[in-house]
Amino acid sequence: PVSGGHSEAINVTFEKDFNLSEIRKTFHHTPGLHVQDNPEANIYPMPIFAKGKNDVFVGRIRRDESLPNTLNMWVVADNLRKGAALNTIQIAQKMIKLGILKGE
């Protein structure tokens, strides 16, 4: 068990093949997402480092060799912040921006 953090091993299967470098570049340029991906130096996301932070951390980004067009990654976040309260606020802000919800 971990206090204030949540980790997930995630598989994403795409309709078409993907370029792993483009995936990494997209992750690096996504606000609120931090790439920590250097297993040789023991650098990868861990819940203890996500605790108390609003961002999401991703690492262990690699192709799944057992399934075509599939990406594996390890994702960590503070489940009390990003998983609950902050996520709700960010979703509402996005809905207001898209005109789905009216702000006061």
C-alpha positions in Angstrom: 0.0 0.0 0.0 1.0 3.6 -0.7 -0.1 6.8 1.0 -1.2 9.5 -1.5 -0.2 7.8 -4.7 -1.5 5.5 -7.4 0.4 3.5 -10.0 -0.9 1.8 -13.1 0.7 -0.4 -15.8 -1.1 0.7 -19.0 -1.4 -0.9 -22.4 -2.6 1.2 -25.3 -3.4 -0.5 -28.6 -3.6 1.7 -31.7 -5.4 1.0 -34.9 -2.1 1.6 -36.8 1.6 1.3 -36.0 3.1 4.2 -34.1 6.5 5.9 -33.8 7.9 5.5 -30.3 9.9 8.7 -30.6 6.8 10.7 -31.5 5.0 9.2 -28.5 7.8 10.3 -26.2 8.0 13.8 -27.8 4.2 14.2 -27.4 4.5 13.2 -23.7 7.3 15.6 -23.2 5.2 18.5 -24.6 2.0 17.6 -22.8 1.2 20.1 -19.9 0.9 18.3 -16.6 2.7 15.2 -17.7 6.3 14.5 -16.8 8.4 11.8 -18.4 10.7 9.9 -16.0 12.1 7.2 -18.2 15.6 6.0 -17.7 15.5 2.5 -16.2 19.3 2.0 -16.7 19.8 4.8 -14.1 16.8 3.6 -12.0 14.8 6.7 -13.0 11.1 5.9 -13.4 7.9 7.1 -11.8 7.3 6.1 -8.2 4.3 7.1 -6.0 6.5 8.5 -3.2 7.7 11.2 -5.6 4.1 12.0 -6.9 2.7 12.5 -3.5 1.5 16.1 -3.0 2.0 17.0 -6.7 -0.7 17.9 -9.3 1.1 16.3 -12.3 1.1 12.8 -13.7 4.4 11.0 -14.2 5.0 8.4 -17.0 7.9 6.0 -17.6 8.8 2.6 -18.8 7.5 3.7 -22.2 8.0 0.8 -24.7 6.5 -1.3 -27.4 4.5 -4.4 -26.3 6.2 -7.1 -28.3 3.3 -9.6 -27.6 0.7 -7.5 -29.4 0.8 -5.5 -32.6 0.5 -1.7 -32.4 0.6 -1.7 -28.6 2.4 0.6 -26.2 3.2 -0.2 -22.6 3.9 2.4 -19.9 4.0 3.0 -16.2 1.9 5.9 -14.9 1.9 7.4 -11.4 0.0 10.2 -9.8 -1.2 11.4 -6.4 -4.6 9.8 -6.3 -6.0 12.4 -3.8 -5.0 15.3 -6.0 -5.0 14.3 -9.6 -7.3 11.3 -9.1 -10.0 13.3 -7.3 -10.3 17.0 -6.5 -7.9 18.5 -9.1 -9.2 16.3 -11.9 -12.8 17.5 -11.3 -11.7 21.1 -11.5 -9.6 20.5 -14.7 -12.5 18.7 -16.4 -14.9 21.5 -15.5 -12.5 24.1 -16.8 -12.1 22.2 -20.1 -15.9 22.0 -20.4 -16.3 25.7 -19.8 -13.6 26.4 -22.5 -15.4 24.1 -25.0 -18.8 25.8 -24.2 -20.3 22.6 -22.8 -20.6 24.1 -19.3 -21.2 27.7 -18.4 -18.9 29.4 -15.9 -20.1 31.8 -13.3 
